[in-house]
Amino acid sequence: MELEGASAVVSGGASGLGAATVAQLTGRGMHVVVLDRGGSTGVPVPAAHLVRGDVTEPTDVAAAIGLARELGQLRVAVSCAGVGSAQRVASRGSGGVVLAGEGDAFRRVIDINLMGTFHLVSQAAAAIAADHDAALAAGGVPDDGVSSVGAIVTTASIAAFEGQVGQAAYAASKAAVVALTFTAARDLAPLRIRVNGIAPGLMATPLVETIRDDVMDGLVDNIVHPRRAGRPEEFAALAMHLIDNEYLNGETVRLDAGSRLPFAPPR
Ligand SMILES: NC(=O)c1ccc[n+]([C@@H]2O[C@H](COP(=O)([O-])OP(=O)(O)OC[C@H]3O[C@@H](n4cnc5c(N)ncnc54)[C@H](O)[C@@H]3O)[C@@H](O)[C@H]2O)c1
C-alpha cells in the first residue's frame, strides 16, 4: 500500500506512543493529522495539522478526518488516545467498605478508550473507502482488486488479557478494544481495510511517568527481557509493520518483552 502522499489520522498523537507513531508516518511521506485534547508540545506535525478535540465526540473525530482528507487520500488511522484508571470495584477504607461510586469514573474510561476507538475506526473506515472509490473513479490509481486500500491500528493493553488490581475499567475497556479490533477486521473486509491492534506492556511515556519509583521497580520485575520499559519508537515500529504487512489482519500483538502481570496481595 503506497503511503507517500496519502494522509493519516492519529488520535492521542500529541504525546507518548501516538507522537512516536506520528513521527514514523510523517517520515514515510504521509500527511498526518493529530486529534488530541492535549497540548502540542513536541508534536512532529505542523500546528495546522493538530485538531484539538475529544475522541468521545463524533464531531471532533469527523473534523480531524475531514482535515486529513483535504491533505491527501486517507489510508491510515491509528487510535492511541487513552486514559488509565485507578479504582477498585469495592474496597475496605478507614470508614468501612466503599463502593466505586455510581460508575461515573468507570463510564468515562469506557467512553474514551472504547467509544473513542469505535468512533475513529468507524469514521476512518468509511472515509478510507470513499476516498479509494473517488480515486478509482478519477482513474488515477492502479487497483488489483485484492490489496488493502487502507489500514487501521488500535491500542489495547496487556491489561486486556490479565487485568490488574484497581484497573477494572481500564482492563474492561481494553479487552473490548481487542474484541472490536477483530470484529472490525471482519466487518471491513469487503472494503479491503485491515484492522490490527497493539497491546503494550509497560511503555516509557508521560502516562506512566507519575508512577512512584518503587512501584516502577516492581513493574519492571515482571518483564522477562529486556528488563526496562518499552520505548515509544518500538511501539511506532510495530504500528508501521501492522500497516505495511498485507497478511496481518484482525490481530492484537502484545508488545511487552514477555511481561505477565502478577496478582498483588490484598492490602
Ligand atoms: N504507556 C504505557 O505503559 C501503556 C501501556 C499499555 C497501553 N497504553 C495505551 O497506549 C495509548 C497511548 O498512551 P501513552 O502512554 O502514549 O499516553 P500519553 O498520556 O502519553 O498519551 C495519550 C494521549 O491521548 C490524549 N487523550 C486522552 N484522552 C483523550 C480524549 N478523550 N480525546 C483526545 N485525546 C485524548 C492525551 O491528551 C495524550 O496526548 C493509550 O491508549 C494507553 O492506554 C499505554
The ligand as an SDF file (V2000), in Angstrom:
LIG
                    3D

 44 48  0  0  0  0  0  0  0  0999 V2000
    2.3260    3.8190   28.4860 N   0  0  0  0  0  0  0  0  0  0  0  0
    2.0050    2.5780   28.7760 C   0  0  0  0  0  0  0  0  0  0  0  0
    2.6600    1.8930   29.5760 O   0  0  0  0  0  0  0  0  0  0  0  0
    0.8070    1.9460   28.1010 C   0  0  0  0  0  0  0  0  0  0  0  0
    0.6100    0.5650   28.2990 C   0  0  0  0  0  0  0  0  0  0  0  0
   -0.4770   -0.0300   27.6900 C   0  0  0  0  0  0  0  0  0  0  0  0
   -1.3380    0.7010   26.8880 C   0  0  0  0  0  0  0  0  0  0  0  0
   -1.1210    2.0250   26.7250 N   0  0  0  0  0  0  0  0  0  0  0  0
   -2.0800    2.7510   25.8850 C   0  0  0  0  0  0  0  0  0  0  0  0
   -1.3840    3.4590   24.8780 O   0  0  0  0  0  0  0  0  0  0  0  0
   -2.1500    4.6030   24.4970 C   0  0  0  0  0  0  0  0  0  0  0  0
   -1.2400    5.8210   24.5000 C   0  0  0  0  0  0  0  0  0  0  0  0
   -0.7660    6.0040   25.8270 O   0  0  0  0  0  0  0  0  0  0  0  0
    0.5420    6.8450   26.1660 P   0  0  0  0  0  0  0  0  0  0  0  0
    1.3050    6.0590   27.1430 O   0  0  0  0  0  0  0  0  0  0  0  0
    1.1880    7.3260   24.9310 O   0  0  0  0  0  0  0  0  0  0  0  0
   -0.1600    8.0360   26.9650 O   0  0  0  0  0  0  0  0  0  0  0  0
    0.0130    9.6080   26.8910 P   0  0  0  0  0  0  0  0  0  0  0  0
   -0.7530   10.1280   28.0490 O   0  0  0  0  0  0  0  0  0  0  0  0
    1.4440    9.9800   26.7260 O   0  0  0  0  0  0  0  0  0  0  0  0
   -0.7510    9.9820   25.5350 O   0  0  0  0  0  0  0  0  0  0  0  0
   -2.1300    9.8290   25.4160 C   0  0  0  0  0  0  0  0  0  0  0  0
   -2.6580   10.9910   24.6090 C   0  0  0  0  0  0  0  0  0  0  0  0
   -4.0740   10.8000   24.4500 O   0  0  0  0  0  0  0  0  0  0  0  0
   -4.6990   12.0550   24.6110 C   0  0  0  0  0  0  0  0  0  0  0  0
   -6.0800   11.8560   25.0290 N   0  0  0  0  0  0  0  0  0  0  0  0
   -6.5120   11.2860   26.1790 C   0  0  0  0  0  0  0  0  0  0  0  0
   -7.8580   11.3000   26.2170 N   0  0  0  0  0  0  0  0  0  0  0  0
   -8.2710   11.8970   25.0690 C   0  0  0  0  0  0  0  0  0  0  0  0
   -9.5460   12.2050   24.5400 C   0  0  0  0  0  0  0  0  0  0  0  0
  -10.6720   11.9240   25.2160 N   0  0  0  0  0  0  0  0  0  0  0  0
   -9.6170   12.7920   23.3260 N   0  0  0  0  0  0  0  0  0  0  0  0
   -8.4740   13.1110   22.6430 C   0  0  0  0  0  0  0  0  0  0  0  0
   -7.2410   12.8460   23.1090 N   0  0  0  0  0  0  0  0  0  0  0  0
   -7.1320   12.2510   24.3080 C   0  0  0  0  0  0  0  0  0  0  0  0
   -3.8720   12.7780   25.6690 C   0  0  0  0  0  0  0  0  0  0  0  0
   -4.0690   14.1970   25.6190 O   0  0  0  0  0  0  0  0  0  0  0  0
   -2.4610   12.3540   25.2930 C   0  0  0  0  0  0  0  0  0  0  0  0
   -1.8580   13.2670   24.3850 O   0  0  0  0  0  0  0  0  0  0  0  0
   -3.3170    4.6960   25.4810 C   0  0  0  0  0  0  0  0  0  0  0  0
   -4.4680    4.1590   24.8550 O   0  0  0  0  0  0  0  0  0  0  0  0
   -2.8830    3.8130   26.6330 C   0  0  0  0  0  0  0  0  0  0  0  0
   -3.9690    3.2310   27.3160 O   0  0  0  0  0  0  0  0  0  0  0  0
   -0.0700    2.6840   27.2980 C   0  0  0  0  0  0  0  0  0  0  0  0
  1  2  1  0
  2  3  2  0
  2  4  1  0
  4  5  1  0
  4 44  2  0
  5  6  2  0
  6  7  1  0
  7  8  2  0
  8  9  1  0
  8 44  1  0
  9 10  1  0
  9 42  1  0
 10 11  1  0
 11 12  1  0
 11 40  1  0
 12 13  1  0
 13 14  1  0
 14 15  2  0
 14 16  1  0
 14 17  1  0
 17 18  1  0
 18 19  2  0
 18 20  1  0
 18 21  1  0
 21 22  1  0
 22 23  1  0
 23 24  1  0
 23 38  1  0
 24 25  1  0
 25 26  1  0
 25 36  1  0
 26 27  1  0
 26 35  1  0
 27 28  2  0
 28 29  1  0
 29 30  1  0
 29 35  2  0
 30 31  1  0
 30 32  2  0
 32 33  1  0
 33 34  2  0
 34 35  1  0
 36 37  1  0
 36 38  1  0
 38 39  1  0
 40 41  1  0
 40 42  1  0
 42 43  1  0
M  CHG  2   8   1  16  -1
M  END
$$$$
